């Protein structure tokens, strides 16, 4: 399981975009977003690097 902080994820629309980007890497990933604290949790066999790259490409770089 990975947890990422995404500073510019601040609303439901952002959370949907983040979810869509992560599902592009692993359509079966279990994803929980919390825009209130700018955090997303991802349960996936995909690599952390691939997930981070997808987030960055979608305009939501993670720390």
N, C-alpha and C positions, 0 to 999 in steps of 0.2 A: 504494500500500500504506500502511496506517495501522498504527501501534503504539500501544496504550493500556496504561497501568498501571491496574490495578484493585485497590486495596488490600484490599478485603474478599473477593476471590476466592482462597480458600485450600485448596480441595479439589476432587476430581473432580466432585462434585455441583454445586458453584459453576460450574465450567468448562462443564458441560452447560447450565446455565441461561444463562450468558453466550452460548454458541454458539446456543442457541435464540432468544435475543433478537435477535442479529445476523442470523440467518437469517430473522427476521420482516421485516427491511428488504430483504435480498437473499438469496433462497433458494439462489443459485448462488455465493455468496461463498466464498472459500477462507479458512478460519479455523483458526488454530493457537493453542491456549491452553497456558499454562505456569503452573499454579497455584503452583508452588514459588517463582517470582519475581514472581507477581501480574501477568503480562503476557499480552496477547492481540495477535496480528497478524491483520490483515484485508486481504485483497485483494478489492476490490469497486469498481465504478463509483459506488456510492452516496456521498452526501456525508458528510463527517466529522460534520457537525451531526446528520444523521439517525441515524448509528450511535451517537453519544454519547447522543442522546435515547432510543434504544431501550435502551441499557445503564442509563441513569438510571431509566427506567420500570420496568425489571426489578429494580431495587434494587442495581445494581452501577455506581455513578457512576465514570467514568474520569477520570484526570488525564493 
